């Protein structure tokens, strides 16, 4: 199956990240994209590149043989109803949180549905996107969907029942890491770093976080082994880890991720 034009519905952060990944990688030329958003000011730069733009999602989908649904979940039911007459034979890729494949397939019969849970680092080409497929998706469609998201990071497959746990693990967790970085920078401001530009302090902490991740991934170190390698018995790092243990940081992290999963289930109607 050949894919001639992609319609991207909704150009918020995720919609723009997906579009930018396809364009910057050379996967698609601007003329192969049509972008739809009610906030047409978001579309000006894409129009200048040569993409087709419109405020009318139905008009965009009439032109595209692949639809990427990047609109908010609460507006999706009405949109799907409007798109129903044009859905036969289309590849529909949804990034709408909490909206199941069955729901989309029921609203859009005779289309192939891929559901994807991307995360915010997609915006800088470092995303993790979990995807699952409806029954009508063939191998060519699977490969094409994977190609779209691999333009802006790594892609993994999972069953749909794991998309909510993936939310806790790779999507909401962006905020967990950012919260820790923010707290460390606050501590720095309180302990003699006021003379330094705040952006520089943030950069130091972020570089340390990135270096830690690189040790784990590039050197294939087990995270627990890296903890032990840095924490000498009786040393400064171990004293900090002792506080984590006293306050049961590990238990708190697990509890927080459980709470995230429960909320994802509630929003999906699974609770």
N, C-alpha and C positions, 0 to 999 in steps of 0.2 A: 504493500500500500504506500502510495506517495502522499506527502503532506505538502500542500501548496501555500497555504496561508494560515497563520495562527491569529485567533481573536483573543485578546487579553481583556477581560472584563474586570475593571477596578484597578487603578494604578496607585494604590497606597504603597506603603513601604515594601510589602512582599511582591505586589504586582510589578513595581518598578525594578526590584532586585532581579526577578525572573527575566524581565524584558532586557535589562542591562546585561545580564549574563549571556543571553542568547546573542545579543548584538556584539558585545565586546569579544566574544569567543569566535565570532565569524560563523556561528552555526546557521544564522539567518541574516539575510540582508533586510534593510529597513522596509523595502517594498513588499516583504513577505509577512508583515505584521500589520494588524489593525487593532488599535487601542480604543477602549471605550471607558469614559468616566464622566460623571455629571459635573465634576470639578474640572472643567476644560482647561483651566490655567495650568494644570499638571501636565498637559499634553503638548504644550507649545514646543518644547525642545525636541520631542519625538517627531512632531510634524516637520520641524526644520530639517531633521535628519532624512526625511523621506517616508516615514511611517504614515499610514492612513489613520486618522483620528476621528472620533465621533463622540457625542454625548448619548447616543442611542445604542444600547447593548444589543437589541434585536438586529439592528442594521449591521453591527459589527459581526454578529454570528452568521448572518446570511452570507457574508463574504468568506468566513473562515471554515476550514474543514477540521480544525482542532480548536477547541474552546478551553481557555484557562479561566476558571471561575475564582476570581480574587476578591469578590464582594463580601460584605459582612454577612455572617450566617442568618441574621434576622431578616435581611431583605432577599435572601435566596429563594424562598418558596414562591414569591410573586414573580421573580425573574424566571424561574424554571417554568412556570405556567405560560409565560409569554414566549419562551423559547421552544416549547413543545412541538409546534408545527414544523420546525426546521431541524429536528435533532437526528433524523434517521441517517445512520452511517457515520455520525460524527464521533471523534475521540474527545471526550469531556474529561478534563483534569481539574479536580476541585481541591482547593486549599482551605475550604471553609471548615473551621473547627466544629466538631460535634454533629456534622451532617453526614449520615451514613451513605454508603454506596447504594443500599437498597432504596433509600429515600430518593436519591437522584435517579436511579434506574426506573423507579415507579413513575416519577414525574417526566422523565425523558425516555420513553420506550425506543428500542432499536438503536440506541447509542452504546458506545463502549466507555466505561467509567474507570478512571484512575483516581484514587484519593491520596493526597500527599499532605504530610505534616512537616513543613519546613521550619527552620528557626531563624532568628533575627540576623545572625552572622552571614546569612545569605546575601545581605546588603553589601558585604565587603568580600564576597567570593569565598567565604570560609564556612558556609552553611552545612548543616546536616539535615537531609530530607528523607523522611521515612515514607515509603509508598506501599500501597496495596491495590489490588486489581479486582474489578468486577468480572463476572463469568464470561462476558463477551470480548474481553481484551485479548488480542492475538499477540504473537511474538514481536511482530513489527511495531505494534503500538506500544508494547512494553519497552522496547529498545528506544523508541522515540521519546517516550516520557522520561526515561532515565537520562537520555542525552540532554534534555532541557535542564534538568536540575543539577546534573554533573558539571554544567557550565559555571556553577557558582558554589561548588563545594562537593561533599561526598554524599552518596545516595545509598540507602539500605532498603531491603525488602523486609516486610513483616506482615503477618496476618492482621486483619482489621482490628481484632480484639486487643492487639498490642499498641494501637495508636494512642490510647489514653495514657498507658504507662510511658510511652515514648515522650508524651507531652511533659511529664515530670522529669524524665531523664535528660532530654536534649533540647527542649523548647523552653519551658519555664526555668530550667536550670541556668540559662543565660543570666537571669536576674539574681540567682544565688551567687554566682561568681562575681557579678558586678557589685553586689551588696558587700561582699567580703573586701573587694578592692577599695570601695568607698570607705569602709570602716578603717582599713589600714591607713588610708590617706588622712582620715580625721585624726588618728593617733599621731601621725607624723607632724601634723600641724600643732599638736599639743606638746610635742617633745623636741622642740628646737629647730624645726624645718620651716619656720615662718618666713625666713629670709629668702627662701627659694620660691620660684614661680610654682604655683599649684599644678600647672600643667606638667612641669618637669617631674614633680613627685609622682603624679599619676602615671607618667611614662615609665618611671623606674619600677613601680609596682607591677604595671602591665608587662614590662619586659621580663620581670622575674616570673610572672605567671606563665608567659609564653615559653620562657626557657625551661620551666618545670615541665610543662606539657611536652616540649621537645625531647627532654630526657626520657620521658615515659614512652613516647611514640617512636622517636628515632633510634634510641638505644634499646628499645623494647624492655624497659625496666618495669617490674611490677611496682605499682604505686606504694605498696606497703614496704617494699625493699628500699625505695628511695627515701621514705620517712626514716627508716633505720640508718641509712647511709648518712643522712644529714644530722641526725640527733645523736651526738656522742653522750654516753652515760654521764650524768651529772653536769652536763653542759647547758648552754643558754637555750638551745632549741628544745632540749628535753624538759627544761623548766616550763616553757610555754606549752608543750604538749601535756604536761602534768595538769595544767589548768584546764585544757580541753577535756581531759579525762575526768577531772573532778566535777566539771559542769556537764558531763556526758554529752559532749558535742556530737559524737557519732549517733547516739540515740536521738538527739534533737534533729539531726539531718534526716534520719530515717522517718521520724514522725512528720517532719515538714513535707517530705516527698509523698508520704501516705496521704496527707491532707490535700496535696495537689491532685493526686490521682482520684480521690473521692470527689473533688469538685469537678474534675473533668468528666467523671461518670455521671454526676448530677446534670451537667450541661448537655450531655449526650442522651439523657433519658435512660441511662443504664442503672441508676441507683434506686 
